[in-house]
Amino acid sequence: MMMAADPVLRPGIEAMRGLLAFYAGADEATSSLSNVSIWNTLADAKQLDTFQPMLELGKTFSASGATFERPVMNYSTLWQVSSGKS
């Protein structure tokens, strides 16, 4: 389901103001999914809270047994590590 969500969500997310990166991942061992995104500002990040295609897919995921952590957590960057490799 998460792979099928990519073409539905990607165009709208890529068009959002302030997007720096968006990652969707799965942990097979715990049967869990995670989205992590990086934005210029908190206001930019909060665009996802009202992104209708994501809200609609959430209903589909819930109908299949998924649960979501609410509220959506938004974190300020305190420090960063990078590999430094190109």
PyMOL Python script that loads the backbone (N, CA, C, O; Angstrom):
from pymol import cmd

cmd.read_pdbstr("""\
ATOM      1  N   MET A   1       0.819  -1.202   0.000  1.00  0.00           N
ATOM      2  CA  MET A   1       0.000   0.000   0.000  1.00  0.00           C
ATOM      3  C   MET A   1       0.859   1.261   0.000  1.00  0.00           C
ATOM      4  O   MET A   1       0.530   2.251  -0.653  1.00  0.00           O
ATOM      5  N   MET A   2       1.957   1.210   0.737  1.00  0.00           N
ATOM      6  CA  MET A   2       2.813   2.396   0.816  1.00  0.00           C
ATOM      7  C   MET A   2       3.460   2.686  -0.540  1.00  0.00           C
ATOM      8  O   MET A   2       3.607   3.848  -0.918  1.00  0.00           O
ATOM      9  N   MET A   3       3.841   1.648  -1.264  1.00  0.00           N
ATOM     10  CA  MET A   3       4.421   1.858  -2.589  1.00  0.00           C
ATOM     11  C   MET A   3       3.375   2.437  -3.548  1.00  0.00           C
ATOM     12  O   MET A   3       3.694   3.293  -4.374  1.00  0.00           O
ATOM     13  N   ALA A   4       2.137   1.972  -3.437  1.00  0.00           N
ATOM     14  CA  ALA A   4       1.065   2.492  -4.287  1.00  0.00           C
ATOM     15  C   ALA A   4       0.737   3.946  -3.944  1.00  0.00           C
ATOM     16  O   ALA A   4       0.201   4.670  -4.782  1.00  0.00           O
ATOM     17  N   ALA A   5       1.051   4.376  -2.731  1.00  0.00           N
ATOM     18  CA  ALA A   5       0.784   5.753  -2.312  1.00  0.00           C
ATOM     19  C   ALA A   5       1.755   6.746  -2.954  1.00  0.00           C
ATOM     20  O   ALA A   5       1.438   7.929  -3.080  1.00  0.00           O
ATOM     21  N   ASP A   6       2.918   6.279  -3.354  1.00  0.00           N
ATOM     22  CA  ASP A   6       3.944   7.172  -3.903  1.00  0.00           C
ATOM     23  C   ASP A   6       3.426   8.030  -5.056  1.00  0.00           C
ATOM     24  O   ASP A   6       3.515   9.255  -4.969  1.00  0.00           O
ATOM     25  N   PRO A   7       2.889   7.447  -6.132  1.00  0.00           N
ATOM     26  CA  PRO A   7       2.454   8.320  -7.237  1.00  0.00           C
ATOM     27  C   PRO A   7       1.252   9.202  -6.901  1.00  0.00           C
ATOM     28  O   PRO A   7       1.002  10.198  -7.580  1.00  0.00           O
ATOM     29  N   VAL A   8       0.511   8.841  -5.861  1.00  0.00           N
ATOM     30  CA  VAL A   8      -0.634   9.650  -5.433  1.00  0.00           C
ATOM     31  C   VAL A   8      -0.157  10.866  -4.636  1.00  0.00           C
ATOM     32  O   VAL A   8      -0.671  11.972  -4.800  1.00  0.00           O
ATOM     33  N   LEU A   9       0.837  10.639  -3.768  1.00  0.00           N
ATOM     34  CA  LEU A   9       1.284  11.698  -2.858  1.00  0.00           C
ATOM     35  C   LEU A   9       2.438  12.538  -3.389  1.00  0.00           C
ATOM     36  O   LEU A   9       2.490  13.744  -3.149  1.00  0.00           O
ATOM     37  N   ARG A  10       3.354  11.913  -4.103  1.00  0.00           N
ATOM     38  CA  ARG A  10       4.600  12.587  -4.506  1.00  0.00           C
ATOM     39  C   ARG A  10       4.387  13.923  -5.217  1.00  0.00           C
ATOM     40  O   ARG A  10       5.005  14.909  -4.816  1.00  0.00           O
ATOM     41  N   PRO A  11       3.549  14.010  -6.248  1.00  0.00           N
ATOM     42  CA  PRO A  11       3.436  15.302  -6.961  1.00  0.00           C
ATOM     43  C   PRO A  11       3.020  16.459  -6.057  1.00  0.00           C
ATOM     44  O   PRO A  11       3.570  17.555  -6.156  1.00  0.00           O
ATOM     45  N   GLY A  12       2.063  16.221  -5.189  1.00  0.00           N
ATOM     46  CA  GLY A  12       1.603  17.276  -4.293  1.00  0.00           C
ATOM     47  C   GLY A  12       2.625  17.646  -3.249  1.00  0.00           C
ATOM     48  O   GLY A  12       2.795  18.823  -2.929  1.00  0.00           O
ATOM     49  N   ILE A  13       3.316  16.643  -2.709  1.00  0.00           N
ATOM     50  CA  ILE A  13       4.334  16.914  -1.696  1.00  0.00           C
ATOM     51  C   ILE A  13       5.493  17.668  -2.325  1.00  0.00           C
ATOM     52  O   ILE A  13       5.990  18.633  -1.745  1.00  0.00           O
ATOM     53  N   GLU A  14       5.929  17.242  -3.502  1.00  0.00           N
ATOM     54  CA  GLU A  14       7.047  17.922  -4.172  1.00  0.00           C
ATOM     55  C   GLU A  14       6.719  19.382  -4.486  1.00  0.00           C
ATOM     56  O   GLU A  14       7.617  20.223  -4.543  1.00  0.00           O
ATOM     57  N   ALA A  15       5.447  19.679  -4.689  1.00  0.00           N
ATOM     58  CA  ALA A  15       5.041  21.050  -5.027  1.00  0.00           C
ATOM     59  C   ALA A  15       4.891  21.951  -3.806  1.00  0.00           C
ATOM     60  O   ALA A  15       4.707  23.159  -3.952  1.00  0.00           O
ATOM     61  N   MET A  16       4.966  21.384  -2.608  1.00  0.00           N
ATOM     62  CA  MET A  16       4.742  22.180  -1.408  1.00  0.00           C
ATOM     63  C   MET A  16       5.896  23.131  -1.130  1.00  0.00           C
ATOM     64  O   MET A  16       7.064  22.814  -1.352  1.00  0.00           O
ATOM     65  N   ARG A  17       5.531  24.297  -0.640  1.00  0.00           N
ATOM     66  CA  ARG A  17       6.484  25.339  -0.249  1.00  0.00           C
ATOM     67  C   ARG A  17       7.392  24.818   0.872  1.00  0.00           C
ATOM     68  O   ARG A  17       6.914  24.230   1.842  1.00  0.00           O
ATOM     69  N   GLY A  18       8.683  25.035   0.732  1.00  0.00           N
ATOM     70  CA  GLY A  18       9.622  24.771   1.817  1.00  0.00           C
ATOM     71  C   GLY A  18      10.094  23.344   1.986  1.00  0.00           C
ATOM     72  O   GLY A  18      10.827  23.057   2.933  1.00  0.00           O
ATOM     73  N   LEU A  19       9.702  22.440   1.107  1.00  0.00           N
ATOM     74  CA  LEU A  19      10.130  21.042   1.247  1.00  0.00           C
ATOM     75  C   LEU A  19      11.621  20.915   0.964  1.00  0.00           C
ATOM     76  O   LEU A  19      12.107  21.385  -0.064  1.00  0.00           O
ATOM     77  N   LEU A  20      12.337  20.280   1.875  1.00  0.00           N
ATOM     78  CA  LEU A  20      13.753  19.981   1.667  1.00  0.00           C
ATOM     79  C   LEU A  20      13.951  18.506   1.348  1.00  0.00           C
ATOM     80  O   LEU A  20      14.765  18.164   0.491  1.00  0.00           O
ATOM     81  N   ALA A  21      13.217  17.629   2.027  1.00  0.00           N
ATOM     82  CA  ALA A  21      13.327  16.184   1.780  1.00  0.00           C
ATOM     83  C   ALA A  21      12.120  15.484   2.386  1.00  0.00           C
ATOM     84  O   ALA A  21      11.535  15.960   3.360  1.00  0.00           O
ATOM     85  N   PHE A  22      11.756  14.355   1.802  1.00  0.00           N
ATOM     86  CA  PHE A  22      10.654  13.532   2.314  1.00  0.00           C
ATOM     87  C   PHE A  22      11.065  12.084   2.158  1.00  0.00           C
ATOM     88  O   PHE A  22      11.485  11.664   1.080  1.00  0.00           O
ATOM     89  N   TYR A  23      10.945  11.318   3.230  1.00  0.00           N
ATOM     90  CA  TYR A  23      11.308   9.906   3.228  1.00  0.00           C
ATOM     91  C   TYR A  23      10.117   9.089   3.723  1.00  0.00           C
ATOM     92  O   TYR A  23       9.474   9.444   4.711  1.00  0.00           O
ATOM     93  N   ALA A  24       9.834   7.998   3.030  1.00  0.00           N
ATOM     94  CA  ALA A  24       8.824   7.041   3.479  1.00  0.00           C
ATOM     95  C   ALA A  24       9.537   5.717   3.670  1.00  0.00           C
ATOM     96  O   ALA A  24      10.247   5.252   2.778  1.00  0.00           O
ATOM     97  N   GLY A  25       9.350   5.111   4.828  1.00  0.00           N
ATOM     98  CA  GLY A  25      10.061   3.869   5.116  1.00  0.00           C
ATOM     99  C   GLY A  25       9.184   2.836   5.785  1.00  0.00           C
ATOM    100  O   GLY A  25       8.113   3.138   6.312  1.00  0.00           O
ATOM    101  N   ALA A  26       9.671   1.604   5.749  1.00  0.00           N
ATOM    102  CA  ALA A  26       8.957   0.483   6.364  1.00  0.00           C
ATOM    103  C   ALA A  26       9.936  -0.365   7.171  1.00  0.00           C
ATOM    104  O   ALA A  26      11.077  -0.575   6.760  1.00  0.00           O
ATOM    105  N   ASP A  27       9.483  -0.843   8.307  1.00  0.00           N
ATOM    106  CA  ASP A  27      10.242  -1.783   9.131  1.00  0.00           C
ATOM    107  C   ASP A  27       9.469  -3.088   9.140  1.00  0.00           C
ATOM    108  O   ASP A  27       8.457  -3.209   9.831  1.00  0.00           O
ATOM    109  N   GLU A  28       9.936  -4.062   8.378  1.00  0.00           N
ATOM    110  CA  GLU A  28       9.223  -5.332   8.269  1.00  0.00           C
ATOM    111  C   GLU A  28       9.154  -6.066   9.603  1.00  0.00           C
ATOM    112  O   GLU A  28       8.166  -6.747   9.877  1.00  0.00           O
ATOM    113  N   ALA A  29      10.185  -5.941  10.437  1.00  0.00           N
ATOM    114  CA  ALA A  29      10.221  -6.648  11.713  1.00  0.00           C
ATOM    115  C   ALA A  29       9.104  -6.198  12.647  1.00  0.00           C
ATOM    116  O   ALA A  29       8.591  -7.001  13.427  1.00  0.00           O
ATOM    117  N   THR A  30       8.721  -4.924  12.578  1.00  0.00           N
ATOM    118  CA  THR A  30       7.680  -4.412  13.470  1.00  0.00           C
ATOM    119  C   THR A  30       6.380  -4.090  12.728  1.00  0.00           C
ATOM    120  O   THR A  30       5.423  -3.591  13.321  1.00  0.00           O
ATOM    121  N   SER A  31       6.358  -4.378  11.438  1.00  0.00           N
ATOM    122  CA  SER A  31       5.183  -4.064  10.598  1.00  0.00           C
ATOM    123  C   SER A  31       4.766  -2.608  10.779  1.00  0.00           C
ATOM    124  O   SER A  31       3.586  -2.302  10.953  1.00  0.00           O
ATOM    125  N   SER A  32       5.751  -1.721  10.734  1.00  0.00           N
ATOM    126  CA  SER A  32       5.442  -0.303  10.907  1.00  0.00           C
ATOM    127  C   SER A  32       5.969   0.502   9.729  1.00  0.00           C
ATOM    128  O   SER A  32       6.923   0.115   9.054  1.00  0.00           O
ATOM    129  N   LEU A  33       5.325   1.616   9.511  1.00  0.00           N
ATOM    130  CA  LEU A  33       5.686   2.549   8.454  1.00  0.00           C
ATOM    131  C   LEU A  33       6.008   3.889   9.082  1.00  0.00           C
ATOM    132  O   LEU A  33       5.499   4.225  10.151  1.00  0.00           O
ATOM    133  N   SER A  34       6.854   4.646   8.415  1.00  0.00           N
ATOM    134  CA  SER A  34       7.198   5.966   8.938  1.00  0.00           C
ATOM    135  C   SER A  34       7.430   6.923   7.791  1.00  0.00           C
ATOM    136  O   SER A  34       8.014   6.558   6.771  1.00  0.00           O
ATOM    137  N   ASN A  35       6.978   8.133   7.961  1.00  0.00           N
ATOM    138  CA  ASN A  35       7.297   9.230   7.046  1.00  0.00           C
ATOM    139  C   ASN A  35       8.110  10.243   7.835  1.00  0.00           C
ATOM    140  O   ASN A  35       7.734  10.634   8.940  1.00  0.00           O
ATOM    141  N   VAL A  36       9.216  10.659   7.264  1.00  0.00           N
ATOM    142  CA  VAL A  36      10.050  11.696   7.859  1.00  0.00           C
ATOM    143  C   VAL A  36      10.263  12.746   6.780  1.00  0.00           C
ATOM    144  O   VAL A  36      10.663  12.429   5.660  1.00  0.00           O
ATOM    145  N   SER A  37       9.996  13.987   7.126  1.00  0.00           N
ATOM    146  CA  SER A  37      10.189  15.050   6.150  1.00  0.00           C
ATOM    147  C   SER A  37      10.940  16.202   6.793  1.00  0.00           C
ATOM    148  O   SER A  37      10.890  16.406   8.006  1.00  0.00           O
ATOM    149  N   ILE A  38      11.636  16.949   5.948  1.00  0.00           N
ATOM    150  CA  ILE A  38      12.441  18.076   6.412  1.00  0.00           C
ATOM    151  C   ILE A  38      11.979  19.307   5.647  1.00  0.00           C
ATOM    152  O   ILE A  38      11.871  19.295   4.421  1.00  0.00           O
ATOM    153  N   TRP A  39      11.708  20.369   6.400  1.00  0.00           N
ATOM    154  CA  TRP A  39      11.105  21.577   5.845  1.00  0.00           C
ATOM    155  C   TRP A  39      11.877  22.802   6.280  1.00  0.00           C
ATOM    156  O   TRP A  39      12.622  22.766   7.258  1.00  0.00           O
ATOM    157  N   ASN A  40      11.697  23.879   5.554  1.00  0.00           N
ATOM    158  CA  ASN A  40      12.331  25.158   5.922  1.00  0.00           C
ATOM    159  C   ASN A  40      11.767  25.710   7.221  1.00  0.00           C
ATOM    160  O   ASN A  40      12.522  26.202   8.061  1.00  0.00           O
ATOM    161  N   THR A  41      10.447  25.637   7.401  1.00  0.00           N
ATOM    162  CA  THR A  41       9.819  26.199   8.601  1.00  0.00           C
ATOM    163  C   THR A  41       8.747  25.244   9.116  1.00  0.00           C
ATOM    164  O   THR A  41       8.321  24.331   8.409  1.00  0.00           O
ATOM    165  N   LEU A  42       8.321  25.466  10.343  1.00  0.00           N
ATOM    166  CA  LEU A  42       7.233  24.689  10.918  1.00  0.00           C
ATOM    167  C   LEU A  42       5.946  24.902  10.127  1.00  0.00           C
ATOM    168  O   LEU A  42       5.190  23.957   9.900  1.00  0.00           O
ATOM    169  N   ALA A  43       5.699  26.128   9.714  1.00  0.00           N
ATOM    170  CA  ALA A  43       4.501  26.410   8.915  1.00  0.00           C
ATOM    171  C   ALA A  43       4.517  25.604   7.615  1.00  0.00           C
ATOM    172  O   ALA A  43       3.482  25.098   7.182  1.00  0.00           O
ATOM    173  N   ASP A  44       5.690  25.486   6.998  1.00  0.00           N
ATOM    174  CA  ASP A  44       5.804  24.669   5.789  1.00  0.00           C
ATOM    175  C   ASP A  44       5.472  23.212   6.095  1.00  0.00           C
ATOM    176  O   ASP A  44       4.731  22.576   5.346  1.00  0.00           O
ATOM    177  N   ALA A  45       6.010  22.683   7.181  1.00  0.00           N
ATOM    178  CA  ALA A  45       5.767  21.286   7.563  1.00  0.00           C
ATOM    179  C   ALA A  45       4.289  21.016   7.810  1.00  0.00           C
ATOM    180  O   ALA A  45       3.785  19.943   7.478  1.00  0.00           O
ATOM    181  N   LYS A  46       3.605  21.980   8.386  1.00  0.00           N
ATOM    182  CA  LYS A  46       2.197  21.797   8.740  1.00  0.00           C
ATOM    183  C   LYS A  46       1.275  21.724   7.521  1.00  0.00           C
ATOM    184  O   LYS A  46       0.084  21.444   7.659  1.00  0.00           O
ATOM    185  N   GLN A  47       1.823  21.976   6.325  1.00  0.00           N
ATOM    186  CA  GLN A  47       1.017  21.796   5.114  1.00  0.00           C
ATOM    187  C   GLN A  47       0.528  20.357   4.992  1.00  0.00           C
ATOM    188  O   GLN A  47      -0.548  20.110   4.447  1.00  0.00           O
ATOM    189  N   LEU A  48       1.317  19.405   5.500  1.00  0.00           N
ATOM    190  CA  LEU A  48       0.925  17.997   5.428  1.00  0.00           C
ATOM    191  C   LEU A  48      -0.319  17.707   6.264  1.00  0.00           C
ATOM    192  O   LEU A  48      -1.052  16.763   5.966  1.00  0.00           O
ATOM    193  N   ASP A  49      -0.567  18.496   7.296  1.00  0.00           N
ATOM    194  CA  ASP A  49      -1.726  18.282   8.174  1.00  0.00           C
ATOM    195  C   ASP A  49      -3.049  18.402   7.426  1.00  0.00           C
ATOM    196  O   ASP A  49      -4.051  17.811   7.831  1.00  0.00           O
ATOM    197  N   THR A  50      -3.054  19.162   6.343  1.00  0.00           N
ATOM    198  CA  THR A  50      -4.289  19.385   5.592  1.00  0.00           C
ATOM    199  C   THR A  50      -4.177  18.918   4.145  1.00  0.00           C
ATOM    200  O   THR A  50      -5.019  19.266   3.317  1.00  0.00           O
ATOM    201  N   PHE A  51      -3.159  18.143   3.835  1.00  0.00           N
ATOM    202  CA  PHE A  51      -2.941  17.650   2.470  1.00  0.00           C
ATOM    203  C   PHE A  51      -3.959  16.552   2.185  1.00  0.00           C
ATOM    204  O   PHE A  51      -3.819  15.420   2.649  1.00  0.00           O
ATOM    205  N   GLN A  52      -4.978  16.903   1.418  1.00  0.00           N
ATOM    206  CA  GLN A  52      -6.139  16.032   1.226  1.00  0.00           C
ATOM    207  C   GLN A  52      -5.800  14.638   0.697  1.00  0.00           C
ATOM    208  O   GLN A  52      -6.363  13.668   1.203  1.00  0.00           O
ATOM    209  N   PRO A  53      -4.916  14.482  -0.285  1.00  0.00           N
ATOM    210  CA  PRO A  53      -4.604  13.119  -0.727  1.00  0.00           C
ATOM    211  C   PRO A  53      -4.038  12.236   0.393  1.00  0.00           C
ATOM    212  O   PRO A  53      -4.319  11.039   0.440  1.00  0.00           O
ATOM    213  N   MET A  54      -3.240  12.829   1.295  1.00  0.00           N
ATOM    214  CA  MET A  54      -2.699  12.055   2.412  1.00  0.00           C
ATOM    215  C   MET A  54      -3.801  11.700   3.407  1.00  0.00           C
ATOM    216  O   MET A  54      -3.828  10.590   3.939  1.00  0.00           O
ATOM    217  N   LEU A  55      -4.703  12.638   3.656  1.00  0.00           N
ATOM    218  CA  LEU A  55      -5.817  12.373   4.572  1.00  0.00           C
ATOM    219  C   LEU A  55      -6.720  11.261   4.023  1.00  0.00           C
ATOM    220  O   LEU A  55      -7.176  10.399   4.774  1.00  0.00           O
ATOM    221  N   GLU A  56      -6.971  11.287   2.722  1.00  0.00           N
ATOM    222  CA  GLU A  56      -7.808  10.253   2.101  1.00  0.00           C
ATOM    223  C   GLU A  56      -7.125   8.893   2.161  1.00  0.00           C
ATOM    224  O   GLU A  56      -7.772   7.891   2.465  1.00  0.00           O
ATOM    225  N   LEU A  57      -5.823   8.845   1.876  1.00  0.00           N
ATOM    226  CA  LEU A  57      -5.109   7.575   1.970  1.00  0.00           C
ATOM    227  C   LEU A  57      -5.057   7.077   3.402  1.00  0.00           C
ATOM    228  O   LEU A  57      -5.050   5.869   3.640  1.00  0.00           O
ATOM    229  N   GLY A  58      -5.021   7.996   4.358  1.00  0.00           N
ATOM    230  CA  GLY A  58      -5.050   7.589   5.766  1.00  0.00           C
ATOM    231  C   GLY A  58      -6.291   6.789   6.088  1.00  0.00           C
ATOM    232  O   GLY A  58      -6.231   5.831   6.859  1.00  0.00           O
ATOM    233  N   LYS A  59      -7.410   7.168   5.509  1.00  0.00           N
ATOM    234  CA  LYS A  59      -8.661   6.417   5.712  1.00  0.00           C
ATOM    235  C   LYS A  59      -8.531   5.006   5.157  1.00  0.00           C
ATOM    236  O   LYS A  59      -8.987   4.047   5.779  1.00  0.00           O
ATOM    237  N   THR A  60      -7.912   4.879   3.989  1.00  0.00           N
ATOM    238  CA  THR A  60      -7.711   3.563   3.373  1.00  0.00           C
ATOM    239  C   THR A  60      -6.782   2.706   4.226  1.00  0.00           C
ATOM    240  O   THR A  60      -7.043   1.522   4.439  1.00  0.00           O
ATOM    241  N   PHE A  61      -5.708   3.302   4.710  1.00  0.00           N
ATOM    242  CA  PHE A  61      -4.775   2.568   5.568  1.00  0.00           C
ATOM    243  C   PHE A  61      -5.472   2.141   6.860  1.00  0.00           C
ATOM    244  O   PHE A  61      -5.301   1.009   7.312  1.00  0.00           O
ATOM    245  N   SER A  62      -6.250   3.037   7.450  1.00  0.00           N
ATOM    246  CA  SER A  62      -6.979   2.709   8.690  1.00  0.00           C
ATOM    247  C   SER A  62      -7.952   1.564   8.469  1.00  0.00           C
ATOM    248  O   SER A  62      -8.081   0.685   9.322  1.00  0.00           O
ATOM    249  N   ALA A  63      -8.637   1.565   7.337  1.00  0.00           N
ATOM    250  CA  ALA A  63      -9.592   0.495   7.026  1.00  0.00           C
ATOM    251  C   ALA A  63      -8.890  -0.851   6.898  1.00  0.00           C
ATOM    252  O   ALA A  63      -9.518  -1.898   7.060  1.00  0.00           O
ATOM    253  N   SER A  64      -7.582  -0.829   6.607  1.00  0.00           N
ATOM    254  CA  SER A  64      -6.801  -2.066   6.508  1.00  0.00           C
ATOM    255  C   SER A  64      -6.112  -2.415   7.822  1.00  0.00           C
ATOM    256  O   SER A  64      -5.326  -3.360   7.882  1.00  0.00           O
ATOM    257  N   GLY A  65      -6.408  -1.646   8.883  1.00  0.00           N
ATOM    258  CA  GLY A  65      -5.875  -1.972  10.205  1.00  0.00           C
ATOM    259  C   GLY A  65      -4.744  -1.097  10.693  1.00  0.00           C
ATOM    260  O   GLY A  65      -4.236  -1.315  11.794  1.00  0.00           O
ATOM    261  N   ALA A  66      -4.331  -0.113   9.909  1.00  0.00           N
ATOM    262  CA  ALA A  66      -3.245   0.764  10.339  1.00  0.00           C
ATOM    263  C   ALA A  66      -3.718   1.699  11.444  1.00  0.00           C
ATOM    264  O   ALA A  66      -4.887   2.082  11.492  1.00  0.00           O
ATOM    265  N   THR A  67      -2.805   2.056  12.320  1.00  0.00           N
ATOM    266  CA  THR A  67      -3.062   3.083  13.330  1.00  0.00           C
ATOM    267  C   THR A  67      -2.020   4.184  13.153  1.00  0.00           C
ATOM    268  O   THR A  67      -0.930   3.943  12.632  1.00  0.00           O
ATOM    269  N   PHE A  68      -2.357   5.364  13.582  1.00  0.00           N
ATOM    270  CA  PHE A  68      -1.482   6.515  13.411  1.00  0.00           C
ATOM    271  C   PHE A  68      -1.215   7.168  14.752  1.00  0.00           C
ATOM    272  O   PHE A  68      -2.094   7.235  15.612  1.00  0.00           O
ATOM    273  N   GLU A  69       0.008   7.649  14.922  1.00  0.00           N
ATOM    274  CA  GLU A  69       0.331   8.414  16.124  1.00  0.00           C
ATOM    275  C   GLU A  69      -0.139   9.847  15.906  1.00  0.00           C
ATOM    276  O   GLU A  69       0.208  10.477  14.906  1.00  0.00           O
ATOM    277  N   ARG A  70      -0.913  10.347  16.829  1.00  0.00           N
ATOM    278  CA  ARG A  70      -1.415  11.710  16.773  1.00  0.00           C
ATOM    279  C   ARG A  70      -1.151  12.381  18.103  1.00  0.00           C
ATOM    280  O   ARG A  70      -1.211  11.715  19.136  1.00  0.00           O
ATOM    281  N   PRO A  71      -0.866  13.642  18.122  1.00  0.00           N
ATOM    282  CA  PRO A  71      -0.742  14.512  16.965  1.00  0.00           C
ATOM    283  C   PRO A  71       0.539  14.204  16.192  1.00  0.00           C
ATOM    284  O   PRO A  71       1.441  13.542  16.704  1.00  0.00           O
ATOM    285  N   VAL A  72       0.608  14.692  14.952  1.00  0.00           N
ATOM    286  CA  VAL A  72       1.822  14.584  14.162  1.00  0.00           C
ATOM    287  C   VAL A  72       2.902  15.369  14.884  1.00  0.00           C
ATOM    288  O   VAL A  72       2.681  16.505  15.303  1.00  0.00           O
ATOM    289  N   MET A  73       4.065  14.762  15.027  1.00  0.00           N
ATOM    290  CA  MET A  73       5.156  15.418  15.751  1.00  0.00           C
ATOM    291  C   MET A  73       6.031  16.210  14.787  1.00  0.00           C
ATOM    292  O   MET A  73       6.370  15.739  13.702  1.00  0.00           O
ATOM    293  N   ASN A  74       6.385  17.407  15.200  1.00  0.00           N
ATOM    294  CA  ASN A  74       7.282  18.263  14.427  1.00  0.00           C
ATOM    295  C   ASN A  74       8.438  18.659  15.334  1.00  0.00           C
ATOM    296  O   ASN A  74       8.228  19.168  16.435  1.00  0.00           O
ATOM    297  N   TYR A  75       9.645  18.424  14.871  1.00  0.00           N
ATOM    298  CA  TYR A  75      10.836  18.665  15.673  1.00  0.00           C
ATOM    299  C   TYR A  75      11.678  19.771  15.060  1.00  0.00           C
ATOM    300  O   TYR A  75      11.789  19.875  13.838  1.00  0.00           O
ATOM    301  N   SER A  76      12.267  20.594  15.912  1.00  0.00           N
ATOM    302  CA  SER A  76      13.253  21.575  15.464  1.00  0.00           C
ATOM    303  C   SER A  76      14.610  20.884  15.425  1.00  0.00           C
ATOM    304  O   SER A  76      14.914  20.062  16.289  1.00  0.00           O
ATOM    305  N   THR A  77      15.422  21.211  14.431  1.00  0.00           N
ATOM    306  CA  THR A  77      16.754  20.617  14.318  1.00  0.00           C
ATOM    307  C   THR A  77      17.660  21.200  15.391  1.00  0.00           C
ATOM    308  O   THR A  77      17.764  22.419  15.532  1.00  0.00           O
ATOM    309  N   LEU A  78      18.306  20.333  16.138  1.00  0.00           N
ATOM    310  CA  LEU A  78      19.256  20.757  17.158  1.00  0.00           C
ATOM    311  C   LEU A  78      20.698  20.590  16.685  1.00  0.00           C
ATOM    312  O   LEU A  78      21.563  21.412  16.987  1.00  0.00           O
ATOM    313  N   TRP A  79      20.946  19.503  15.934  1.00  0.00           N
ATOM    314  CA  TRP A  79      22.250  19.308  15.319  1.00  0.00           C
ATOM    315  C   TRP A  79      22.094  18.285  14.202  1.00  0.00           C
ATOM    316  O   TRP A  79      21.059  17.632  14.078  1.00  0.00           O
ATOM    317  N   GLN A  80      23.144  18.158  13.389  1.00  0.00           N
ATOM    318  CA  GLN A  80      23.073  17.334  12.196  1.00  0.00           C
ATOM    319  C   GLN A  80      24.403  16.627  11.986  1.00  0.00           C
ATOM    320  O   GLN A  80      25.460  17.182  12.285  1.00  0.00           O
ATOM    321  N   VAL A  81      24.352  15.406  11.472  1.00  0.00           N
ATOM    322  CA  VAL A  81      25.552  14.675  11.068  1.00  0.00           C
ATOM    323  C   VAL A  81      25.391  14.332   9.595  1.00  0.00           C
ATOM    324  O   VAL A  81      24.326  13.898   9.157  1.00  0.00           O
ATOM    325  N   SER A  82      26.438  14.529   8.857  1.00  0.00           N
ATOM    326  CA  SER A  82      26.432  14.236   7.435  1.00  0.00           C
ATOM    327  C   SER A  82      27.700  13.462   7.099  1.00  0.00           C
ATOM    328  O   SER A  82      28.739  13.663   7.728  1.00  0.00           O
ATOM    329  N   SER A  83      27.615  12.577   6.106  1.00  0.00           N
ATOM    330  CA  SER A  83      28.785  11.771   5.747  1.00  0.00           C
ATOM    331  C   SER A  83      29.871  12.606   5.100  1.00  0.00           C
ATOM    332  O   SER A  83      31.039  12.217   5.123  1.00  0.00           O
ATOM    333  N   GLY A  84      29.518  13.735   4.526  1.00  0.00           N
ATOM    334  CA  GLY A  84      30.511  14.572   3.854  1.00  0.00           C
ATOM    335  C   GLY A  84      30.907  14.040   2.493  1.00  0.00           C
ATOM    336  O   GLY A  84      31.744  14.634   1.813  1.00  0.00           O
ATOM    337  N   LYS A  85      30.315  12.924   2.086  1.00  0.00           N
ATOM    338  CA  LYS A  85      30.625  12.332   0.776  1.00  0.00           C
ATOM    339  C   LYS A  85      29.699  12.904  -0.267  1.00  0.00           C
ATOM    340  O   LYS A  85      28.544  13.214   0.028  1.00  0.00           O
ATOM    341  N   SER A  86      30.176  13.047  -1.457  1.00  0.00           N
ATOM    342  CA  SER A  86      29.355  13.553  -2.552  1.00  0.00           C
ATOM    343  C   SER A  86      28.619  12.433  -3.237  1.00  0.00           C
ATOM    344  O   SER A  86      27.875  12.674  -4.188  1.00  0.00           O
TER     345      SER A  86
END
""", "prot")
cmd.dss("prot")
cmd.show_as("cartoon", "prot")
cmd.util.cbc("prot")
cmd.orient("prot")
